[in-house]
Amino acid sequence: MMVRHVFEKTLVRAGEVRSFQISFGANGWEVSEKNDRRVARHYHADWHQVERTLMRFRDEIDALRLQGWREQELRTQN
């Protein structure tokens, strides 16, 4: 089964990186949150849990933006 990315956002500030991802694959919904020091990964079978996590991610991303974090620009290959 192919993994389908549902949500993916990476923010940067002064060399720090925060990443938020939600994808769907063979193991159900994979939710991951990464920063420079740790990776938290969880699997959910219930879409309602995923919805709550997505709302939390969006709230946290909004708060980080207010603190000066910016969305990481995608690098293109020439």
JOBEL-V558389 format. One record per backbone hydrogen bond with DSSP energy under -0.5 kcal/mol. NH is the residue of the N-H (numbers start at 1). CO is the residue of the C=O. Records with the same first field share a line. If there is no record, write none. Layout:
BEGIN
NH->CO, CO
END
This chain:
BEGIN
4->24
5->3
6->22
7->22
9->20
11->18
12->70
13->16
16->13
18->11
19->34
20->9
21->32
22->7
23->30
24->4
25->28
28->25
29->44
30->23, 28
31->29, 42
32->21
33->40
34->19
35->38
40->33
41->39
42->31
44->29
47->45
49->46
50->46
51->47
52->48
53->49
54->50
55->51
56->52
57->53
58->54
59->55
60->56
61->57
62->58
63->59
64->60
65->61
66->62
67->63, 64
68->65
69->64
70->12
72->10
END
